Amino acid sequence: MEKNNNHVVIMAGGIGSRFWPMSTPEYPKQFIDVIGCGKSLIQLTVERFLPVCPLTNFWVVTSEKYVDIVKEQLPGIPESNILAEPEPRNTAPCIAYACWKIGKKYPDANIAVTPSDALVVNTGEFERIIKQALTFTAERDAIVTVGIKPSRPETGYGYICAGEAEAGSEICRVEAFKEKPDYETACKYMEAGNYLWNAGIFVWNRKTITEEIRRYTPGLASTMDEMSKDFFTDKETETVERLFHTCEKISIDYAVMEKSDKIFTIPADFGWSDLGSWGSLKTLLDKDSNGNACVGTGVKLYDSHDNIVHVADERKVVIEGLDGYIVAERNGALLICRLKNEQKIKEFAK
């Protein structure tokens, strides 16, 4: 496996609406130091993929309005590798844009695609898994999706049903993708032992993914063929503005993954979270003896239990008598909300 044949595509266009007020459409969660470690989620994503290829082989697909933030946070990534979407069209057009652009210069590219806003605890094991998947796709016509071994009967994730492992490998054929289950079904998946969380991390070579998009979403492929004529020229921005909005709004799961017969998965256990909500962040942070998780140095809690407090910009915050709440402040916006009602935050933020 040629190290420099490897490329990493980071999808960074989301607005993280469930994390308001920390995350806003102007400055969403992937660009924020969510866990109080001094680095944003997208910076942590780049860091854990660095053993796979040089920074010049990293590509970021993001909204036009976030391009300057990406340049500021990731100065080592070439400007031509920051792909600006004029509007969001879901993951299939986002991924196709990156893979067609990479293919124009690097037809033999071997590509890992990742969200920008997940968290991984064991980065050494992460590196081992990604390198194994890249070795697999470098040598064959296959798509590998990373499956997370479930630690609980989670109803918030889609699942992958894994078949038998390939000879001498941890990589298995995918038997089926399953929608987010109810609790009872999630318990059955846990018991079965061959169901994995779908982490939305994909590995493939450039030839395989473009062929599969061409086969199953031909309209998207023809738009990309048209756009790619002007990639790496001064006409690119204008062409993308003109054509990108004509792409069907469709996820890569529906466009390719659920239809292709070339799908494999690699079961992984490296402490992963998609950080989709305040509740999921709370499970990852260190907690005090009363179960409170805090980001921010000036927080004092009295007679309070099982809260998540995110007030990184405040010098002093005193909380008394709260149980099971989210307290979050950023840029003059304050949220105080029961954790059990966090699904309403999208409405509150409007």
Protein Blocks (a to p, Z undefined) as FASTA:
>chain_A
ZZklpccdddfkbgolmlcckbcfklcfklpcfkonopafklmmmmmmmmmpcfklgccd
ddfklmmmmmmmmmmbcfklpccdfbdebjklmmmmmmmmmmmmmmmbccddddfkbccf
blmlmmmmmmmmmmmmmmpccddddddddfbdcfkbccdddddddehiabdcdfbdcddd
dfklmmmmmmnopaccdehiacddfklmmmmmmmmmmmlmmmmmmmmmmgoiaklmmmmm
mmmmmpccddfklmmmmmpccbccddddehpaehlafklmmmmpccdfkopacedjkbcc
ehiahiacddfkbfbdcdehiahiacddeehiacdddfklmmmmmmmmZZ
